[in-house]
């Protein structure tokens, strides 16, 4: 998958999907965790780069401990639509350039 002759994953896309118990505010330089989610994911991004993959912004669900059923259902709907849109190649590379989380592309679905 990687190295001089590794090409098995080349050109494929990778996206991290994660939940946090904490709100988004705690994942910042001034927050309790002192780093953003994207900073925590740098090793994952580098691994994808070594495999010549397209690393996409993560799909992140913050505050999972206090979510209502409606919020859970909204994130599930967004995630489902994200997977369908990725499969159907509905996004261009430039869609990912200025967003922090890939959720931003699904918020208005």
C-alpha positions as MATLAB code, in Angstrom:
seq = 'XXXXXXXXXXXXXXXXXXXXXXXXXXXXXXXXXXXXXXXXXXXXXXXXXXXXXXXXXXXXXXXXXXXXXXXXXXXXXXXXXXXXXXXXXXXXXXXXXXXXXXXXXXXXX';
ca = [
       0.000    0.000    0.000;
       2.946    2.354    0.479;
       6.575    2.689   -0.347;
       8.332    2.925   -3.670;
       6.230    0.224   -5.355;
       3.112    0.445   -3.209;
       0.139    1.598   -5.235;
      -2.846   -0.374   -3.880;
      -4.443    2.671   -2.228;
      -3.226    5.368   -4.582;
      -5.926    7.845   -5.531;
      -8.478    6.444   -3.080;
     -10.030    8.730   -0.494;
      -9.761    8.397    3.269;
     -11.974   10.126    5.810;
     -11.863    9.823    9.591;
     -15.232    9.502   11.303;
     -15.266   10.080   15.041;
     -17.280   11.136   18.026;
     -16.140   13.093   21.049;
     -17.832   13.422   24.377;
     -16.623   17.006   24.619;
     -17.982   20.035   22.823;
     -16.053   21.537   19.941;
     -14.748   24.359   22.165;
     -12.584   21.959   24.203;
     -10.752   20.956   20.991;
      -8.880   24.212   20.403;
      -5.636   25.853   21.469;
      -7.458   27.552   24.343;
      -9.670   24.575   25.158;
      -9.096   21.857   27.705;
      -7.449   19.512   25.176;
      -5.216   22.292   23.727;
      -5.400   20.888   20.184;
      -7.984   20.754   17.423;
      -9.403   17.467   16.193;
      -7.458   17.984   12.968;
      -4.225   18.348   14.940;
      -4.927   15.060   16.713;
      -5.424   13.431   13.291;
      -2.101   14.549   11.753;
      -0.568   11.026   12.013;
      -3.599    9.557   10.229;
      -3.352   12.194    7.511;
       0.356   11.433    7.070;
      -0.349    7.700    6.794;
      -2.849    8.404    4.026;
      -0.285   10.613    2.297;
       2.321    7.824    2.432;
      -0.201    5.578    0.689;
      -0.841    8.292   -1.937;
      -4.437    8.677   -0.783;
      -6.651   11.757   -0.774;
      -7.200   12.568    2.884;
     -10.515   14.335    3.379;
     -11.556   16.482    6.338;
     -13.003   14.383    9.165;
     -16.672   13.808    9.936;
     -16.875   14.768   13.618;
     -19.713   14.509   16.102;
     -18.989   16.574   19.218;
     -20.839   16.314   22.521;
     -22.095   12.791   22.023;
     -22.794   12.346   25.749;
     -25.494   14.988   25.790;
     -27.135   14.533   22.392;
     -30.838   14.261   21.927;
     -32.383   11.560   19.763;
     -33.127   14.210   17.139;
     -29.467   15.287   17.020;
     -28.303   11.688   16.667;
     -30.762   11.157   13.828;
     -29.583   14.365   12.117;
     -25.942   13.239   12.232;
     -26.926    9.770   10.983;
     -28.775   11.384    8.062;
     -25.768   13.614    7.293;
     -23.374   10.676    7.437;
     -25.556    8.563    5.168;
     -25.727   11.396    2.642;
     -21.986   11.964    2.876;
     -21.278    8.332    2.003;
     -23.738    8.420   -0.898;
     -22.317   11.705   -2.215;
     -18.743   10.423   -1.966;
     -19.727    7.242   -3.763;
     -21.474    9.224   -6.481;
     -18.562   11.691   -6.742;
     -20.759   14.725   -5.970;
     -17.857   16.705   -4.510;
     -14.851   18.263   -6.189;
     -11.427   18.560   -4.584;
     -11.964   22.274   -4.058;
     -15.013   21.518   -1.880;
     -12.626   20.234    0.791;
     -10.099   23.075    0.706;
     -11.712   25.539    3.110;
     -13.692   23.389    5.522;
     -12.668   22.117    8.936;
     -15.048   19.159    9.029;
     -16.641   17.365    6.123;
     -19.935   17.718    8.009;
     -20.057   21.247    6.651;
     -20.869   19.816    3.209;
     -23.855   17.895    4.573;
     -25.384   20.431    6.976;
     -27.969   21.652    4.505;
     -28.930   18.297    3.039;
];
